[in-house]
Amino acid sequence: MKPEELVAALVKAVRSRVDSNLSADALLLGVVGQLGAQGGNLALVSKLKSELPDACAAFAINNYCASSLTAIGQAASMVTAKTCQTVLAGGVEMMSRVPFLGDAAHYYTDTTFPQRTRFLPVALAADRLAEDLDITRDEMDEAALMSQTRAAAAEGTDLVGSRISVNGLDREECLRKTTRETLAALEPAFAPLADQYREVLGREIDHRHTIAHAPPICDGASLSLVGAEGAVDASPRARIVAWAEAGGDPQASLTTGISAMERVLERSGLALDDMDRIEFMEAFAVAMVKFMRDWRPPMDKVNVGGGHLAKGHPLGATGGILLSSLVDALDVAKGRYGLVVATGASGIGSAMIIERIA
């Protein structure tokens, strides 16, 4: 399939759940690799493939791994500002067609930047962070095992109630049978990459992340319908309470999601303990372990259907997928408040709090 066909399938699904004649004022899509099959303003291409009205605005957003959550937040801002009544927002990434770092941006190899702002592949940043924080292999193995176990258990339940089948595929393809023993047997995966970035790293590091501690490369798409109250003749599933974006130290990659989380909690006047369910992006195991260690959330509330260490990470789509998983988890728990946290490389973070509408 083509990426715009994945989006068109989602538009069709939204229409089937809401209104077969649904239009939208805008279509916003997170897309990280904006070239080739994902070039030419993929939001526009997807709008045309989805047969949305000519008057529907369309544009693509690249905010790395937070792209689709950023798109949904921007959609909410447009509705709040009354520039739009309804916006379709989410993201798509087909990494089988456009590989990771496929845009070959000059920044990735530009040596004129100061060391602290030069590009560092996220896998190496994760290894360095694990060493800096003394996060152990055992801790990361436990995080990976939890993700795989919960994701496998969620299949066929209401925890994946928002997911649609495409071309007969109705399951997560990245899941792997996983045990503590198979995890412990894996070797660190990213040491060979360090030779190319020795100057940026600034030191020798202890490589700790295996392939089980990294989200699988995959294809995927997500879409939410965001609208003003009463704009659609259908019952909403949730209300956006607050949304926050954050920037951070590019050298402390994978930590800025926490900054966005702190900001959105402050804006909402709520605390982490008020959240009935949390979807925290498993952007390498180190980020998940750091969140568990520093904040000590009740783990029966966090990533209850598994995370993308198990399910994969289609870059531009992941934030919207997490939000979808959050709404499903809140429905199952009959909870009220939910939090989604997305984090990316080079100091990118986004977070959103929603309130389930019973």
Summary of the structure (lengths in Angstrom):
residues: 358
radius of gyration: 19.4
end to end distance: 36.1
largest distance: 58.9
contacts: 1303
relative contact order: 0.19
helix: 42%
strand: 17%
